[in-house]
Amino acid sequence: MSSVEYQNISIARQLWHFIVHLRWHYQLFILSGGFLLGGFLSPDLDIQSFLLQFFNVHLLLFGGATAYNSFWDNDEGPIGGLQNPPKMQSWMWSGSLILQSVGLLVAVGQGLLYSGIYVLSIVFFWLYSTPLVRWKGHPIKSLIAIGASTGFNSVLLGYLAAGNEVISMPVWIAAAGVTLMLLSLYPISQIYQIEEDRSRGDHTFAVQYGKKGVTQFFIIAFLIGLILVSLAIGVFSFWVAILFGFVGVTVGVIVSLLLKGLSTTSEDYDKVMWIKYGTSMAFVLFLVAALIWKHSKIMEYLT
């Protein structure tokens, strides 16, 4: 094999590793609930705009931010959505920023308010990961960064992408609820990373409060968040709100029971991922169905 052929294979492999670090499956199956809820709460739905920004937010914004975080973490053990993360290369830092910048260009077409919230999310992602401030290394600051960027702002972006220009009060309440529900799951994925985070100097929520604290936080944040989201949905549909609350309580009880059996080692990585994927997918599938039910013209557009 010639040196040129070897280099081409190496570049292709690096590109694949970069794509793997975007963790698109993680963004779509775990973090898309907030955006979908924003679409459900909208009186009407601009389907083309909504779908364009849906993929923009989850593939470019969230994907780029995740790769940016992976670059600075340089993890050797399992991380959320990746059991064996490949090694990051120096160019991937720039690549992650380029992806987010392209996403911002796409967001600008949606209007000033939308692009402003998009920029705010980028800033919080930067604060979370960069060694200059490294909010990820602080238990409370990390919650603020993740809650704002992937929870609160996600609902607002989904609502605006649906074709709205003014954000109503139920949407603000729903955004707060989604933030709490998302954050209730966030420290769970830190349980199996406690030793690695501690060795890196990251004082994460799980490092600070341990497994017991993570479990207690899940119960409180999940319950309050579930109530807020159910109230916001109830403004538009009483029965959908009741059904959402029932699904939420059921999922919450199951997760609480599963948390009791978790250890603080990487051996429980698969269990943690099953908890996160199972919980998130339950709500994502519910919201997809609710979205189609409310905005039935989606089916007309697709057919």
N, C-alpha and C positions, 0 to 999 in steps of 0.2 A: 504494500500500500504506500503510495507516494505521500510526501509531507503535506501537499495541497489537499489531497483527499482526506487525510487525517484531520487537518484543520477544519475542513468543511463539516465533517462529522462532529467534531468538537463544538463548533458554533451551533449546529443544529441541536445538539444535546443541551447546550446552555440555554438556547431559546425555549426548549421544552421545559427545562428546570424553572425558568422564569414564569412560564405559563402555569406550571404546577403551583408555584408560590402565590399566584393570584387567587388560588382557592375559589374559583368561580362556583363550584358546587356548594361550598360553604355559604357564599354570599346569597345564592339563589334559594337555598333550602332552609337556611337558618335566619338570615337577616332581612328577608323580603316582606315579612308580615306587616311591618309598619307602613311601608309604601302602599301595599295592597289595601290596608285599612283606610289610608287617606283617600284612595280611589272609591272605596265603598261609601265613605261619608260624604262624598261629593254629590250634589243634586243631579248633575249630568256628568257625562264622561266623553272627553275627546280621546277616542281610542288610539289614534295614530300618535298623538302627543304623549299620551300616557305610556304606551308601549316603548316608544323611543326613549323616554326619560327613565323608564324602569330599567332597561338594559344599560343605559348610560350610568345610572347611579350604582347598580350592582356589579357591573363588569369593569367599568373604568374607574369610578370613584372608590368604591369599596375594594375592588381588586387591586388597584394601584396602591391604595393605602396599606393593604395587607402585605404586599410585597415590600413596601417601604419599611414597615415594621419588622418583617423577616430579615431584611438586610442588617438592621441594627441589632436585632436579637442574636443572629447567627446561631440559632438553636441546633443542638446535636441530638436532642431527644424528641419525642412526639409532641406536636403542637396541635391546636384546634384544626381539624380537617386534614392533617398530615401526620401519619405515624412515623414516617422516615423522611423528614424534609431534606431535599438535596442542598448542596452547598451553594450559597449565593456568590455571584461574581461582582467585581467592582462596578461594571457598567449597569448592573441591575438597579442601583440607586437612582441613576438618571432615568432609566426605563420606567421606574415606578412614578417618577414625577411627570414624565412625558404623558403617561396614560391619564393621570389626573388632570393635566393641562388640556389634553384633547377633550376630556369629559367636560371641563369648564367651558370650552368653546361651544360644545353642544348645548350646554345649559343656558348660555347667554341668549339663545334664541327663544327661550321660554319666558324671558322677562327679567327685570331688574331684581325684584324680590326673590324670585327663584334662584337666580345666579348668586345673589348675596348669601342665601342660606347654604348654597353649594360651597361657596368660598369658606364660610364659617365652619363647615364640616371638615374641609381640608385643613384648616388651621388647627382644629381640635385633634385631628389625626397626627399632625406634625408635633403638637405639644405632647401627645401620648408617647411618641416613639423616639424623637430626636434626643441624642445624648446631652444636648444643650440645656434641656429642662427635664426631659424624661419623666413625664407624669405617670407613665406605666409603673414606675418604681415607687409610687405612693398610693396607699390603699384608697384614699378618698378622691384624690385628683384623677386617678385612673377611672373611677366610676363616673366622674363628671365628663371626662373626655369621651368615653365610650357611650355613655347615656345620651349625650348631646348629639354626637355625630351619627351614630347608627340607630338610635331610638327616636328621640324627639324630632330631629330634623327630617328623618325618614318619613314620618307621617305628614309633616308639612309639605315636603317635596312631592309626595304622592297626591296630596290634595290639590296643590297648585298645578301639577302636571295634568290633572284631570280637566283643567280648563278654568279654574277659579282664580280670582285676583285678590279677594279679601278672605282672610282666614277667620272663620266663625268660632265662637266660644266652645262648642262641642268638640271641634277639632283640636283646640289647645288642650282640653281635658283629656282627649284620647291620646294625644302626644305624650302627656305626662304619664298616663297609664302604661303605654307601650314602653316608655323609658324604664319604668320600674319593673315591668315583666321581663324585659330583656336583661336588665342588670341583675335580676334575681338569678339568672342562669350564668352570668359572666364569671363569677368567682369559682363556679363548679369546675371549669376547665383548668383552673389554677391548682386544684388539689393535687393532681399527679405531677405538677411541676414545682412543688414547694422547694425541693432540694436544689434544683437547677436555678430557680429564681433567687434563692438565698445566696448561692455561690456567686451569682452574677451581681449581687448587690441590690436586686429589685425587691423592695419591701411591698409586695403585693397584698391584696386583701386576704388571700389564703395564708400567706406567711404571717401576717399580723394577727389574724383571728382564729386560724386553724379550721379544721373540718367542722367543729361544733358551731363556730361563728358563721361559716358559710351556709350551713343548714338553717340556722335561725334567720339569717338574712334572706334566704330564699323564701321561707314561709311568709315573712312579713312583707317583703317587697312584692312578691308574686300576688298575694292576696289583695293588697291595696291597689296594685296596678290592674288586677282583674276587675275590681269594683269600678274603678275610674273608666276603663274601656267599656265595660258593660253599660254604665250610665250614659256614656257618649253615644253608643250604638242605639240605646233605648230611645233617644230623641228622634231617631229615624225609623226604628222598627222595634216594637216591644218584644215580639216573639224571637227575633234574631238575637236580641240582647239576652233573653232568658236562655236560649240555646247556647250562646257563647259562654255565659256564666256556668252552665252545667258542664260543658266540655272543659272549661278552665278548672273547675273544682276537681273534676275527675283526674285530669292531668296532674294537678298540684298534689293530690293525695298519692298518686303513683310515684311521682318524683321524690316526694318526701320519704317514702318507704325505701326507694332505691338508694337514696343518699346515705341511709344508715349502714348499708353494706359496703360502702366504698372505703378503700384504703388510701393512703397518701403516697402511693408509689405508681410508677408508670405502668405497672401490671394491670391497672384498672383503666387504662386509656380507652379501651373498647367500650367499657361500661359507661364511662363519662360521655363518649361520643353518641352512644345509643340514647342516653338521656337527653342530650342537646338536640340531636336530630329528631328523635321521637316527639319531644315537646314542641319544637318549632314547626315541624311538618304538620302536626295536628292543627295548629292555628293557621298555617299557610294554606292548607287544603280547605279549611273552613272558610277562610276569607276569600279564596278564589271562587268557591261555590256561592258565597254571599254576594260577591261582586258581580258574577254572571247573573244571578237571580235578580238583583236590583237593576242592573243596566243590561237588560236582555238584548239590546241591540248589538251587543258584542257577538252574540251568536249569529246575527244577521250578517255582520261584517265578515266573520270568519267563514261563512258559507257562501 
